[in-house]
């Protein structure tokens, strides 16, 4: 019996493959969870700028100013401020009931039948000032712009349309 115990004590340890497999799967799931939480995976990285050439939002008036919602960008009643509401008033002047909502198309590149071209002036307060190319009207576009663009475009092209 003493001899038998010695043989067992010197035998190499057995590898429990099933246990190793389950631990590996658990570690992979934890790593994916952490990457998802920190938005490191491209399909889940909602904080990344969009790749569309033309973006569309639907501004409306709320509590006396223009706001918009974009659930895909995590924005709810995001307000336009500092001169931009007045710029919006200019581009929606011919849209009936624009206060209830309209489509605003915008792009960093010209597109057919755009209404206004905005020229970048300067960065300030995390956002950027733009002015209409054909007037002195200028306004500050807040950091929410970076949900759509990686860097502030030198030009923005916009068009307002009625909701259909």
C-alpha positions as CSV (number, residue, x, y, z in Angstrom):
1,X,0.0,0.0,0.0
2,X,2.9,2.4,0.7
3,X,4.3,1.6,-2.7
4,X,0.9,2.4,-4.3
5,X,0.7,5.8,-2.6
6,X,4.2,6.7,-3.9
7,X,3.2,5.9,-7.5
8,X,0.1,8.1,-7.2
9,X,2.0,11.0,-5.7
10,X,4.6,11.1,-8.5
11,X,2.0,10.7,-11.4
12,X,1.6,13.9,-13.5
13,X,-1.5,15.9,-12.7
14,X,-4.4,15.4,-15.0
15,X,-5.6,18.3,-17.1
16,X,-9.4,18.9,-16.8
17,X,-10.1,20.0,-20.3
18,X,-13.8,20.7,-19.7
19,X,-13.0,23.0,-16.8
20,X,-10.3,24.8,-18.9
21,X,-12.8,25.2,-21.7
22,X,-15.5,26.7,-19.4
23,X,-12.9,29.1,-17.8
24,X,-11.8,30.2,-21.3
25,X,-15.3,30.9,-22.5
26,X,-16.0,32.8,-19.2
27,X,-12.9,35.0,-19.7
28,X,-13.9,35.7,-23.4
29,X,-17.4,36.7,-22.3
30,X,-15.9,39.0,-19.6
31,X,-13.6,40.6,-22.1
32,X,-16.4,41.2,-24.6
33,X,-18.5,42.7,-21.9
34,X,-15.8,45.1,-20.9
35,X,-15.1,46.1,-24.6
36,X,-18.9,46.6,-25.1
37,X,-19.2,48.7,-21.9
38,X,-16.3,51.0,-23.1
39,X,-17.7,51.1,-26.7
40,X,-14.5,49.5,-28.1
41,X,-16.4,47.2,-30.5
42,X,-17.3,48.8,-33.8
43,X,-20.9,47.6,-34.0
44,X,-21.6,48.9,-30.5
45,X,-19.5,52.1,-30.7
46,X,-22.5,54.5,-30.8
47,X,-20.2,57.3,-29.7
48,X,-18.3,57.2,-33.0
49,X,-19.1,59.7,-35.7
50,X,-21.3,58.5,-38.5
51,X,-20.1,57.8,-42.0
52,X,-23.2,59.0,-43.9
53,X,-22.5,61.7,-46.5
54,X,-25.8,63.4,-45.7
55,X,-27.3,63.4,-42.2
56,X,-30.9,64.1,-41.3
57,X,-32.4,65.4,-38.1
58,X,-35.9,66.7,-37.3
59,X,-35.7,69.9,-35.2
60,X,-38.8,71.3,-33.5
61,X,-39.5,74.1,-31.0
62,X,-39.5,73.3,-27.4
63,X,-39.7,75.8,-24.6
64,X,-39.0,78.6,-27.1
65,X,-35.9,77.3,-28.8
66,X,-35.1,74.8,-31.5
67,X,-34.2,71.3,-30.3
68,X,-33.8,67.9,-31.9
69,X,-33.8,64.2,-30.9
70,X,-31.5,61.6,-32.3
71,X,-31.8,58.3,-30.3
72,X,-29.0,56.7,-32.4
73,X,-26.7,59.4,-31.2
74,X,-28.0,59.5,-27.6
75,X,-29.5,63.0,-28.0
76,X,-32.8,64.1,-26.5
77,X,-34.1,67.6,-26.9
78,X,-30.6,68.8,-27.8
79,X,-30.9,72.6,-28.0
80,X,-29.5,74.9,-30.7
81,X,-28.1,78.0,-29.0
82,X,-26.0,81.1,-29.5
83,X,-27.2,82.4,-32.9
84,X,-28.2,79.0,-34.4
85,X,-31.9,79.4,-33.6
86,X,-31.9,82.7,-35.6
87,X,-30.1,80.9,-38.5
88,X,-32.7,78.2,-38.4
89,X,-35.5,80.8,-38.5
90,X,-34.0,82.0,-41.8
91,X,-33.9,78.6,-43.5
92,X,-37.5,77.6,-42.3
93,X,-39.2,80.9,-43.1
94,X,-41.1,79.3,-46.0
95,X,-42.0,76.0,-44.2
96,X,-45.5,76.1,-42.7
97,X,-45.7,74.9,-39.1
98,X,-41.9,74.4,-39.0
99,X,-42.2,74.9,-35.2
100,X,-43.9,71.4,-35.0
101,X,-40.9,69.9,-36.8
102,X,-39.1,69.8,-40.1
103,X,-36.3,67.8,-41.8
104,X,-32.9,69.3,-41.7
105,X,-30.4,67.7,-44.1
106,X,-26.7,68.6,-43.5
107,X,-23.4,67.5,-45.0
108,X,-19.8,68.5,-45.0
109,X,-20.0,68.2,-48.8
110,X,-22.3,70.0,-51.2
111,X,-25.4,68.1,-52.2
112,X,-28.1,68.9,-54.8
113,X,-30.4,71.8,-53.9
114,X,-28.7,72.7,-50.6
115,X,-30.0,76.0,-49.2
116,X,-27.2,77.5,-47.3
117,X,-23.5,77.0,-47.0
118,X,-22.0,77.5,-43.5
119,X,-18.3,78.5,-43.2
120,X,-16.3,77.5,-40.1
121,X,-15.0,80.5,-38.2
122,X,-13.4,79.2,-35.0
123,X,-13.6,76.7,-32.2
124,X,-14.8,77.8,-28.8
125,X,-16.2,76.2,-25.6
126,X,-15.9,72.7,-27.1
127,X,-18.1,73.7,-30.0
128,X,-17.6,75.6,-33.2
129,X,-18.8,78.9,-34.7
130,X,-20.1,79.0,-38.2
131,X,-21.6,81.7,-40.4
132,X,-23.8,81.7,-43.4
133,X,-21.6,82.2,-46.5
134,X,-24.0,84.9,-47.9
135,X,-24.5,87.0,-44.7
136,X,-22.9,88.0,-41.3
137,X,-25.2,85.7,-39.3
138,X,-23.2,83.3,-37.2
139,X,-23.9,80.8,-34.5
140,X,-22.3,78.3,-32.2
141,X,-22.8,74.6,-32.9
142,X,-22.3,72.6,-29.7
143,X,-20.1,69.5,-29.2
144,X,-23.0,67.3,-30.2
145,X,-21.6,67.9,-33.7
146,X,-19.0,65.3,-32.9
147,X,-21.6,62.6,-32.8
148,X,-21.7,63.2,-36.6
149,X,-18.2,64.3,-37.5
150,X,-14.8,63.4,-36.1
151,X,-13.5,66.9,-36.5
152,X,-15.4,70.2,-37.3
153,X,-15.9,70.5,-41.0
154,X,-14.6,73.6,-42.7
155,X,-17.9,73.9,-44.5
156,X,-21.5,72.6,-43.8
157,X,-24.3,72.5,-46.3
158,X,-27.8,72.5,-45.1
159,X,-31.4,72.3,-46.4
160,X,-34.7,72.5,-44.5
161,X,-37.7,70.6,-45.8
162,X,-41.2,70.1,-44.5
163,X,-42.0,66.8,-42.9
164,X,-43.8,64.5,-45.3
